[in-house]
Each structure stands twice: as C-alpha cells, then as structure tokens.
Amino acid sequence: MDNNTLVGLAGILASAAPVVFAAIGETITERAGITNLSINGLILLTAMAGFATSVTTGSLLLGFLVGALIGAFVSLIVAFSSIALKQSQVAVGFVLALMSRDLSYFLGNPYMGLSGPRVPSLPIPVLADIPVVGVLFFRQDILVYSSYILIAVAYIFVFKTRPGLMLQGIGEQPATAYVRGANVNRLRYIYTIIGGALVGLAGPMYSLSVKVGWKGTITGLDGIGWIALAITIFGGWNPLRAAFGAYLFVLLQWLGLVLQPSLPNIPSQVLQVAPFPLMILTLLLVNLGNSEWVDRTLAGLPEEVRRLIAKVLRAMRTTPPAALGIPFENE
C-alpha cells in the first residue's frame, strides 16, 4: 500500500471522528426514547461557537466545552418540550435545527475567515512506528483517539452494563422499566442531555480540527447532522454499527475526491454530493427486510436463494426502540 493511500485512509478516520460522536450521541438519545432532530443545526452552531470561543480566549478546551454545553442545552429544550409540555419531538427538533443553523450564520459573521488554533497531532510513541497500522490509527490527534474510546465505551455501556440495560428498557418498554424502579422521565432527560453534549462536541471537532475555521454558508457542514440521523437508523441503534456507518460515509466522500481525476466527464459537484444519496440508498436497503412485500417476493424464489437472501436481510434488519418518540406518563 503506497504512502498516499495510507495518508488518505488515515484522513478518513480523522474526518469521521465528528460523525462518530454525532451518531453515537443520537443513538444514546434515541435509545432513551427521544428523537432529537435538532442535531444538524447543532453541529453548525457549535462549530461556530467553539471556533469563536477558541479564537477569543486562545483556549481549545473552552471551545469544546462551549460546544458541549450548547449541545446539552438545546437537547434539554427538546426533552423538556416532549416530556413536560407534551409537544411533538419531531416538530420541536426541526424548528430548533433551523433556528440553530440560522443563528450560526448570523452570530458567526464576525469570525468569518479568521485563523484560529488547531488541535495538534499527537502520535503515540512506539505504536505510531508500526507499519501501516501505526500510520492509520496512531498518528492522529486526541479527538480521533477519543472517538475510538467512545465507540468501545458506548457499546459496552449499552449492552454489557446494568444502567445500559435500563437505558434500553426506557426506550423499549418504559412502563416495565418504571415498575422495576426506573424514573423514566428523569433518565430520558439525562440521556438526552448526554447525547446532545456528544453531538455538541462534533461541531468544534470540525472547526478546530477537520476543517479549521468558520466560513458560514460555505463551511460544508450543513447536512452532516441529517446524515448522522440516517446513520443512527442504519446502525440499528447500535454504537458499533453507527461507527461503521460514519466511516462508510466519509469513505464515500474520499472516494469521490480520489475518482474525480479519473472521471473527467462527470461534473465534480456530482461526485461531491454522491455520498448523500448513496447513504440514503443504503438506508433503504437496510430497511428492506422489514417490508412484508419482500417476504412475499422471496417466497417465490428457489429455496437456496431464498435462504441466502433472507439471511443477509436479517443481518441488516433494524428495529427502532418500541417507545421512540412516545411520551411516558407515570400512572
């Protein structure tokens, strides 16, 4: 494998880190039964706010802290509107997404085009010198290493710990979780805030590492939040699969850049936006297994072919938490 390819693949891991944070943050929120549609605007707003804070104070840490706090606060509004006010999560989240996006463009005008601090690379001694693996995984910055840790911790927490099983319970069968002693609505608040804080970190990860700076409407971040929502569904509300979806999306973006010189007859804009419809197509394929007409179609195929296709569809099939988007009332 030549050095340019290695550097490109290492760049995929770096560019995917914010998407990993956003997708896992939304996964945790939706596991608790809350849909947070504000995350597209949140990523834009926190990217601007994190960059502006770091430029003003000279502190990268404060930039990320501000991003996390904004993410947590906006997500708290979503949770409060759903739990206390009984309003539609979809409607409130969508309005907040638009408002956050417009606020980022308006408040970010004074910081357009300014240079600012950047998260430095932090190669890990010894590990960074390992051929191929070292270049890919261990010559990154602390944000990429944090994404590795987040994937592992989130998976273990959700599926291997008692609080994680309770998290699944309040998203699947909140009444049963309540009978077993869980304060469902309080836990929904907590996990929505945690998920929102993780999404809030994704913004500064872009503006202070991946795409340093703030350039308003040409920043290229508008739409990433919607992709993170799609990845959450693609991932079956599983942190490992969500991370895979994040890497797949960024890989498709990278391939668009790599293939552009080889396909001169195709407009560059087509290759740049291609990952978005491809992710939608992948999402559709993932949910094919949930359709009754697919089962009827498979019934007419030869037995061996039917079993093979059915096995693949079962492996890809995703089912949302049963109580997702449904308010819970203590009875």
Buried (B, 14 or more C-beta within 10 A) or exposed (E): EEEEEBEBBBBBBBBBBBBBBBBBBBBBBBBBBBBBBBBBBBBBBBBBBBBBBBBEEEBBEBBBBBBBBBBBBBBBBBBBBBBEEEBBBEEBBBBBBEBBBEBBBEEBEEBBEEEBBBBEEBBBEEEBEEEEEBBBBBBBBEBBBBBBEBBEEBBEBBBEEEEBEBBBBBBBBBBEBBEEEBEBBEBBBBBBBBBBBBBBBBBBBBBBBBBBBBBBEEBEBBEBBBBBBBBBBBBBBBBBBBBBBBBBBBBBBBBBEEEBEEEEEEEEEEBBBBBBEBBBEBBEEBBBBBEEEBEEEBEEEEEEEBEEBBEEBEEBEBEBBEBBBEBBEEE
